[in-house]
Amino acid sequence: MQQNQSVREALQTLESKGYHLADVPEDQPDESIQSNDWRLDSVQKVQEEGKNSLLIAVSSASRHLKLVFVESTFSITDYSPVTLLRKLFPKKNR
């Protein structure tokens, strides 16, 4: 896990590498970004002004997407990646 000085700095670095801030509105279904081939590219912890954030960079070759999710946390153990996994991967029909 990398650590940067500010969220803005970390986002600028990721944007220069082709990533886009994942901004999925609440009214838009998760299916709009789901794929079976998401890859975790990096996780960066940022602490500024007493606030902790995780920047999670993922990419999908089949969707030709590189996304960054910014998750605010109180502590590193406060965040569960299950929420993000549910957004990214389609549910299997049983």
N, CA and C of each residue as an Amber inpcrd file, in Angstrom:
protein
   282
   0.8440000  -1.1680000   0.0000000   0.0000000   0.0000000   0.0000000
   0.8890000   1.2300000   0.0000000   0.6140000   2.1150000  -0.9110000
   1.3660000   3.3550000  -1.0000000   0.7170000   4.4050000  -0.1110000
   1.4920000   5.3940000   0.2720000   0.9590000   6.4870000   1.0680000
   1.3490000   7.8030000   0.4160000   0.3590000   8.6770000   0.1880000
   0.5980000   9.9660000  -0.4540000   0.2440000  11.1020000   0.4840000
   0.6330000  12.3210000   0.0950000   0.4000000  13.4900000   0.9330000
  -1.0380000  13.9880000   0.8570000  -1.6700000  13.9480000  -0.2990000
  -3.0230000  14.4650000  -0.4250000  -3.8230000  13.6420000  -1.4350000
  -5.1340000  13.7030000  -1.2730000  -6.0190000  13.0030000  -2.2070000
  -5.8520000  13.5980000  -3.6010000  -5.7900000  14.9010000  -3.6850000
  -5.6480000  15.5760000  -4.9810000  -4.3780000  15.1070000  -5.7040000
  -3.2700000  15.0450000  -4.9810000  -2.0000000  14.6100000  -5.5600000
  -2.0910000  13.1600000  -6.0490000  -2.6850000  12.3030000  -5.2430000
  -2.8210000  10.8950000  -5.6150000  -3.7220000  10.7390000  -6.8390000
  -4.8260000  11.4880000  -6.8740000  -5.7280000  11.4180000  -8.0310000
  -5.0530000  11.9240000  -9.3000000  -4.2820000  12.9990000  -9.1860000
  -3.5750000  13.5280000 -10.3570000  -2.5830000  12.5010000 -10.9000000
  -1.8880000  11.8130000 -10.0150000  -0.9390000  10.7830000 -10.4390000
  -1.6640000   9.6530000 -11.1600000  -2.7830000   9.2090000 -10.5970000
  -3.5450000   8.1220000 -11.2260000  -4.1740000   8.5760000 -12.5510000
  -4.6700000   9.7990000 -12.6020000  -5.2410000  10.3160000 -13.8440000
  -4.1880000  10.3870000 -14.9460000  -2.9590000  10.6940000 -14.5850000
  -1.8880000  10.7380000 -15.5890000  -1.5880000   9.3410000 -16.1420000
  -2.0060000   8.3110000 -15.4140000  -1.8230000   6.9310000 -15.8580000
  -3.0740000   6.3790000 -16.5400000  -4.0660000   7.2390000 -16.7830000
  -5.2550000   6.8370000 -17.5230000  -6.4520000   6.4410000 -16.6880000
  -6.3870000   6.6150000 -15.3830000  -7.5130000   6.2690000 -14.5070000
  -8.4940000   7.4280000 -14.4320000  -9.7670000   7.0870000 -14.1960000
 -10.8200000   8.0810000 -14.0440000 -11.5000000   7.8540000 -12.7050000
 -11.8950000   8.9250000 -12.0680000 -12.5950000   8.8300000 -10.8040000
 -13.9280000   8.1230000 -11.0360000 -14.1620000   7.0660000 -10.2870000
 -15.4220000   6.3240000 -10.4060000 -16.5080000   7.1380000  -9.7350000
 -17.4110000   7.6230000 -10.5240000 -18.4950000   8.4470000 -10.0170000
 -19.7980000   7.8220000 -10.4790000 -20.1950000   6.7550000  -9.7910000
 -21.4210000   6.0520000 -10.1500000 -22.5450000   6.6200000  -9.2950000
 -23.4570000   7.3790000  -9.9170000 -24.5550000   7.9670000  -9.1440000
 -25.4070000   6.8880000  -8.4810000 -26.0170000   7.2500000  -7.3630000
 -26.8430000   6.3070000  -6.6060000 -27.9780000   5.7400000  -7.4580000
 -28.5250000   6.5370000  -8.3910000 -29.6470000   6.0660000  -9.1910000
 -29.2170000   5.2480000 -10.4040000 -27.9260000   5.1150000 -10.6390000
 -27.4220000   4.3160000 -11.7530000 -27.1120000   2.9120000 -11.2350000
 -27.5620000   1.8830000 -11.9580000 -27.3280000   0.5170000 -11.4840000
 -25.8510000   0.1310000 -11.5350000 -25.4420000  -0.7400000 -10.6050000
 -24.0600000  -1.2090000 -10.5680000 -23.6840000  -1.9450000 -11.8570000
 -24.6650000  -2.4820000 -12.5740000 -24.3940000  -3.2190000 -13.8100000
 -23.6580000  -2.3720000 -14.8420000 -23.7500000  -1.0560000 -14.7090000
 -23.1070000  -0.1710000 -15.6790000 -21.5830000  -0.2580000 -15.6380000
 -21.0220000  -0.7720000 -14.5370000 -19.5660000  -0.8980000 -14.4630000
 -19.1140000  -2.3260000 -14.1750000 -20.0390000  -3.2750000 -14.1150000
 -19.6550000  -4.6360000 -13.7460000 -18.9570000  -5.3670000 -14.8790000
 -17.9950000  -6.2160000 -14.4820000 -17.2280000  -7.0230000 -15.4210000
 -16.6380000  -8.2040000 -14.6560000 -16.2730000  -9.2540000 -15.3710000
 -15.6820000 -10.4270000 -14.7250000 -14.1600000 -10.3650000 -14.6450000
 -13.5540000  -9.3300000 -15.2100000 -12.0870000  -9.3150000 -15.2610000
 -11.4410000  -8.1130000 -14.5680000 -12.0910000  -7.5590000 -13.5360000
 -11.4760000  -6.4470000 -12.8230000 -10.2000000  -6.8950000 -12.1420000
  -9.2140000  -6.0300000 -12.1850000  -7.9160000  -6.2940000 -11.5680000
  -7.6040000  -5.1500000 -10.6090000  -7.1450000  -5.4980000  -9.4170000
  -6.7260000  -4.4940000  -8.4500000  -5.3270000  -4.0310000  -8.8340000
  -5.1850000  -2.7480000  -9.1530000  -3.9010000  -2.2170000  -9.5910000
  -3.1220000  -1.5630000  -8.4510000  -3.8210000  -0.8460000  -7.6010000
  -3.1190000  -0.2360000  -6.4590000  -4.1170000   0.1940000  -5.3890000
  -3.6000000   0.2880000  -4.1740000  -4.3450000   0.8360000  -3.0390000
  -3.4260000   1.8510000  -2.3790000  -3.9330000   3.0550000  -2.2030000
  -3.1310000   4.1140000  -1.5910000  -3.8740000   4.6700000  -0.3860000
  -3.1790000   4.7880000   0.7070000  -3.7450000   5.3870000   1.9150000
  -3.3300000   6.8460000   1.9510000  -4.3100000   7.7230000   2.1700000
  -4.0420000   9.1570000   2.2460000  -4.6290000   9.6720000   3.5490000
  -3.8080000  10.4130000   4.2700000  -4.2910000  11.0380000   5.5000000
  -4.0080000  12.5260000   5.3970000  -5.0830000  13.3030000   5.4100000
  -4.9190000  14.7490000   5.3830000  -5.9760000  15.3830000   6.2790000
  -5.5480000  16.3490000   7.0400000  -6.4170000  17.0720000   7.9670000
  -7.1580000  16.1130000   8.8990000  -6.4800000  15.0780000   9.3460000
  -7.0690000  14.1250000  10.2810000  -8.0560000  13.1480000   9.6770000
  -8.2340000  13.1910000   8.3720000  -9.1660000  12.2820000   7.6970000
  -8.3770000  11.2440000   6.9130000  -8.8310000   9.9950000   6.9910000
  -8.1960000   8.9070000   6.2470000  -9.0220000   8.5750000   5.0130000
  -8.3410000   8.3220000   3.9190000  -9.0010000   7.8890000   2.6940000
  -8.1840000   6.7850000   2.0530000  -8.8790000   5.8910000   1.3710000
  -8.2300000   4.8750000   0.5580000  -8.5610000   5.1660000  -0.8910000
  -7.5490000   5.1730000  -1.7410000  -7.7590000   5.2990000  -3.1760000
  -7.4790000   3.9330000  -3.7730000  -8.4940000   3.3480000  -4.3700000
  -8.4050000   1.9890000  -4.8890000  -8.5090000   2.0640000  -6.4110000
  -7.4220000   1.6940000  -7.0840000  -7.3730000   1.7490000  -8.5500000
  -7.5890000   0.3470000  -9.1000000  -8.5470000   0.2330000 -10.0320000
  -8.8590000  -1.0470000 -10.6610000  -8.9260000  -0.8590000 -12.1680000
  -8.7380000  -1.9620000 -12.9000000  -8.8390000  -1.8750000 -14.3560000
  -9.5100000  -3.1210000 -14.9080000 -10.1740000  -2.9390000 -16.0380000
 -10.8450000  -4.0290000 -16.7370000 -10.4490000  -3.9610000 -18.2080000
  -9.8210000  -5.0210000 -18.6870000  -9.4100000  -5.0570000 -20.0920000
 -10.6220000  -5.1690000 -21.0170000 -11.5950000  -5.9850000 -20.6420000
 -12.7460000  -6.1950000 -21.5230000 -13.6310000  -4.9470000 -21.6200000
 -13.6780000  -4.1420000 -20.5620000 -14.4880000  -2.9120000 -20.5750000
 -13.6540000  -1.7030000 -20.9800000 -12.3460000  -1.8880000 -21.1090000
 -11.4390000  -0.7830000 -21.4460000 -11.6080000   0.3720000 -20.4560000
 -11.6390000   0.0170000 -19.1680000 -11.8360000   1.0070000 -18.1130000
 -10.7280000   0.9350000 -17.0790000 -10.3670000   2.1010000 -16.5840000
  -9.4740000   2.2230000 -15.4300000 -10.1680000   3.1880000 -14.4860000
 -10.5480000   2.6860000 -13.3030000 -11.3120000   3.4900000 -12.3620000
 -10.5930000   3.6180000 -11.0260000 -10.8700000   4.7240000 -10.3500000
 -10.3640000   4.9600000  -9.0030000 -11.5620000   5.2030000  -8.0890000
 -11.6160000   4.4570000  -7.0120000 -12.6330000   4.6440000  -5.9900000
 -11.9740000   5.2950000  -4.7820000 -12.6140000   6.3150000  -4.2430000
 -12.1120000   6.9980000  -3.0560000 -13.0610000   6.6420000  -1.9160000
 -12.5120000   5.9740000  -0.9070000 -13.3000000   5.5360000   0.2450000
 -12.7880000   6.2400000   1.4920000 -13.6660000   6.9650000   2.1770000
 -13.2920000   7.6260000   3.4260000 -13.4230000   6.6280000   4.5640000
 -12.4210000   6.5980000   5.4330000 -12.4270000   5.6600000   6.5470000
 -11.9460000   6.3560000   7.8150000 -12.3640000   5.8110000   8.9470000
 -11.8420000   6.2930000  10.2210000 -10.5300000   5.5950000  10.5310000
 -10.4430000   4.3210000  10.1540000  -9.2120000   3.5510000  10.3120000
  -9.1390000   2.5420000   9.1760000  -7.9760000   1.9620000   8.9740000
  -7.7980000   1.0130000   7.8780000  -8.6710000  -0.2290000   8.0840000
  -8.9450000  -0.5860000   9.3320000  -9.7990000  -1.7450000   9.6090000
 -11.2740000  -1.3960000   9.4970000 -11.5790000  -0.1260000   9.3520000
 -12.9540000   0.3510000   9.2420000 -13.5540000   0.0560000   7.8660000
 -12.7430000  -0.1910000   6.8770000 -13.2000000  -0.3700000   5.4980000
 -13.3210000  -1.8450000   5.1470000 -14.4240000  -2.2130000   4.5280000
 -14.6150000  -3.5780000   4.0340000 -14.6540000  -3.5470000   2.5090000
 -13.7800000  -4.2940000   1.8550000 -13.7670000  -4.2940000   0.3840000
 -14.9610000  -4.9970000  -0.2400000 -15.7750000  -5.6720000   0.5450000
 -16.9280000  -6.4080000   0.0110000 -17.8780000  -5.4690000  -0.7180000
 -18.0750000  -4.2720000  -0.2010000 -18.9650000  -3.2970000  -0.8410000
 -18.4970000  -2.9850000  -2.2580000 -17.2060000  -2.7580000  -2.4140000
 -16.6470000  -2.4620000  -3.7300000 -16.7350000  -3.6830000  -4.6480000
 -16.4620000  -4.8460000  -4.1200000 -16.5480000  -6.0710000  -4.9320000
 -17.9540000  -6.2710000  -5.4710000 -18.9490000  -5.9790000  -4.6760000
 -20.3470000  -6.1130000  -5.1340000 -20.6700000  -5.1450000  -6.2580000
 -20.0410000  -3.9660000  -6.2320000 -20.2600000  -2.9990000  -7.3130000
 -19.6170000  -3.4550000  -8.6120000 -18.4320000  -4.0640000  -8.5120000
 -17.6400000  -4.3610000  -9.6990000 -17.9720000  -5.6790000 -10.3830000
 -18.3060000  -6.6970000  -9.5990000 -18.4980000  -8.0240000 -10.1780000
 -19.9660000  -8.3970000 -10.2290000 -20.4070000  -8.9650000 -11.3620000
 -21.8100000  -9.3630000 -11.4750000 -22.1140000 -10.5240000 -10.5250000
 -23.3520000 -10.5530000 -10.0500000 -23.7820000 -11.6520000  -9.1980000
 -24.0670000 -12.8530000 -10.0830000 -23.6830000 -14.0180000  -9.6050000
 -23.9670000 -15.2380000 -10.3670000 -25.3920000 -15.6620000 -10.0800000
 -26.0770000 -16.0630000 -11.1360000 -27.4420000 -16.5670000 -10.9700000
 -27.3940000 -17.9660000 -10.3790000 -28.2330000 -18.2040000  -9.3920000
 -28.2450000 -19.5110000  -8.7490000 -29.4340000 -20.3050000  -9.2090000
